[in-house]
Amino acid sequence: MSSPLAGSNRCYQFSLRSYSQWSPTEQGATLVWRNLCVYGTSTSGSGTTRLGNPSIKCIINNVSGAVTPGTLIALMGASGAGKSTLMAALAYRTQRTAIQGDILVNGHPIGPYMYRLSGFVHQDDLFVGSLTVHEHLYFMAKLKLNPHVTHQAIKQMIQDILERIGLARCSQTRIGEDGDGKMLSGGEKKRLAFATELLTKPTILFCDEPTTGLDSFSAQALVSTLQQLAKRGTAVICTIHQPSSQLFSMFDQVMLLTEGRVAYAGKPNDALQFFSQHGYTCPANYNPAEFLISVLATAPGFEKSSQRAAHRLCDLFAVSEAASQRDVLINLEVHMAESGKFCITNEQNRYGRSHWFHTTLWLTYRSFLTVVRDPTVQYLRLLQKIAIAFMAGLCFSGAIDTTQLGVQAVQGMLFILISENTFTPMYSVLSVFPTTFPLFMRETKNGLYHTSQYYVANAVAMLPGLILEPLVFVLIAYWLAELRPTLYAFVVTAMSIVLVMNISTACGCFFSAAFNSLPRAMAYLVPFDYILMITSGVFIHLSAMPLAIRWLPYISWMMYANEAMSIVQWDGVANLTCSVENQELPCLKSGTEVLEHYSFDAAHLWADFCAMILLYFCFHVLGYVFLRRKTKC
Ligand SMILES: Nc1ncnc2c1ncn2[C@@H]1O[C@H](COP(=O)(O)OP(=O)(O)OP(=O)(O)O)[C@@H](O)[C@H]1O
C-alpha cells in the first residue's frame, strides 16, 4: 500500500510538469488575495501612543487581487504606498508584520512551500563578492535543487540561463563588492539575481523594484525578459517606481496603491480611462505612469486634500465594474481550486530536501573560497606572523639559560607566543557576522539553510588557516629563541598555541554574533581581553588574587596555555643558578620552584588541554545561540 505522501508526490510530478528548459510549470499557479490587511508597529510620530509605546499601523488596508499564470503585473504607487509590504506578504516573506485575510495559491493558503514554488528578486542585490558568476549559480543550484541532479545537468542549466539572461560572457567574472576593481555592473548583478531565481523554475516570480538603478535600455531589456518568462506561464509580480511610458505599456496588469489601498487594478491603458472618468485626464505627451502616481501622491502643503482625492478614487474603484470583475475572478479561482487537481506537497516545502551535511559542505566551500580569496586577510596576516616570529625569536635568542634571567626570558617568550596568537585573531573575526548578516538573514529566511549549518561552515572554513598560522609562528619563534630543545616540549607548545588561536577565534566569533556592530563588539571585548591577560599567570600570583574574583583564571585560556607550556619547559629541570653578588634577591633553584612561583602544577598538563578544548566548544556554542537568537528577532 502506498503512503499518502507518496501519492501526493506523484500528484506533484504529474501536475507540475515543466515544459521548457528554464520556464516554470505547465499548469502554473494562480495567486489570489482577499480582504488582505497587513499591520506593523509604529514607534515614532503619529504612530506612538501617549505613553510612548508602539502603536499598530495598518500598512495594507483590505486589499484584494488575483494574478493568473502568464501574467506580468506591476504594483505601482508613490513611495510608502505599501508596494513592498504587499509583495512580501504575497510571497510569504514578511518580517515584523501581522497579516489578516486570505492569500491562496490555487486555493491553498500560502505557507513555507512558497520558498520552493516562488522566486523573490530583492531590490538590493546581496552576493558573496569573491565568487564568480558561475560559482555563485553552481553553489545556489547545489543548495536549491535536488541533490540527485547531476553536475552535467547543473552546468547545462546554468549555461542555458546565462545565455537567456545575457550574462554568458561574464560566467567567469568575479561578482565583486563595492570598491573592488573588477566587478559586475549594477545591471549585471540584477540579472544575476534573476538567474539565481530561475534555477528553480519558479511558478510565481516576485521582483522588488527590478528596474531601479538601471538605464532605460537595460530596464526595458529586463522587463522584456520578464515578459518572456510570463509567456511561458509564470505569474510575474513586480513593484515598480515611475516606469517610462514604454515600460508601463509592457505590463499586462497594473495595481495602483495609495496608503495601503487599491486605487485601480486592471489593464494599464484602462487605468487612464478610469482616472479620466473621475476628473483626472492625463495631458497629451505626458508619461501616463508618472501622471497616475502624481494623482495619488501626497503633495507637500496640500496633504489633506491630496489624501481626500486619493481616498475618493479608492472608494470609486471599490464599487467599479473592474472591481466586481476582479471579485468574480477571485471567487471563481477559489471555487475551481477547491475542486481542482493541484496539490501542494511536502516535496515543495523545501529546496531539494538536502541532507544537513550536504548543505553544510557547500556552505563551507563557499566560506573557504571567501577566506582564501581575501589576500588582505590571509597572505598579509601570514607574512605579518612570520615577521613577528623572527623578531621575537631573535630578541630572545641567547637569553634563555639556567640563570634567574633565563627563567624570566622563558616565561616572557611563552607570554609572547600566547598573546600574539590571542589578540590579533580574536579582533580580526569580530566583523565576520555583522558584515555577512544581511546576506545570511536573506538566505535563511528564504529557507536555503539553517543557522547551525551556516555557523559550522564558517568555523570549519577558518580551520586550515587557524592551524597553519600558529604552527608557522611556533616553528620559527620556538627554535630561534632556543626554548627547551626536546620534541615533546615543542609538540606540547605547538598544540597549545594552535588551541590558543582557535579558542581566541571562537571567542571573537561569539562577540561578533552577540553584538550587532563592530564598535559594540569591540567595546565589550577590550575589558574582557584585559581580564584574560591579567589572569594569564604572568603579572600576578594567581593565589594572591582577591577571593571574590579568584574564579576568573578558570575562563582564561591564556592561563591554561601558559601553565601547560611552562610545565614542559620546567618539568625535571634542576640546578638553576642564583646570582652570587646579591644573596638578598629571591632565587628559584629548580623547575618545580619556577612552577610553584607562578602557581602552576605539573600534574595539570592534561587538565589544561581539556579545559582549553571545553572553552573552544563553549564559545562556539554561545556564538551559535546568539546568532540564532538574532534570526528570531
Ligand atoms: N514592519 C513595519 N512596521 C511598521 N511600519 C512599516 C513596516 N514596514 C513598512 N512600514 C511602513 O509602511 C509604509 C509602506 O512601506 P513599503 O515599504 O511597503 O512602501 P513602498 O510603497 O514599497 O515604498 P518605496 O517605494 O519607497 O519602497 C511605509 O510608511 C513604511 O514606513
The ligand as an ORCA input file, in Angstrom:
! r2SCAN-3c Opt
* xyz 0 1
  N       7.176     46.400      9.731
  C       6.684     47.623      9.649
  N       6.172     48.243     10.721
  C       5.665     49.482     10.632
  N       5.590     50.193      9.507
  C       6.096     49.637      8.388
  C       6.665     48.324      8.401
  N       7.076     48.037      7.141
  C       6.773     49.127      6.390
  N       6.181     50.081      7.142
  C       5.688     51.387      6.685
  O       4.644     51.124      5.760
  C       4.661     52.054      4.705
  C       4.751     51.300      3.373
  O       6.050     50.741      3.258
  P       6.533     49.974      1.942
  O       7.965     49.694      2.079
  O       5.620     48.844      1.697
  O       6.265     51.123      0.870
  P       6.648     51.138     -0.670
  O       5.424     51.531     -1.409
  O       7.293     49.879     -1.090
  O       7.669     52.353     -0.676
  P       9.020     52.545     -1.554
  O       8.567     52.692     -2.964
  O       9.574     53.832     -1.018
  O       9.887     51.360     -1.302
  C       5.835     52.973      4.956
  O       5.344     54.133      5.558
  C       6.715     52.187      5.919
  O       7.405     53.049      6.763
*
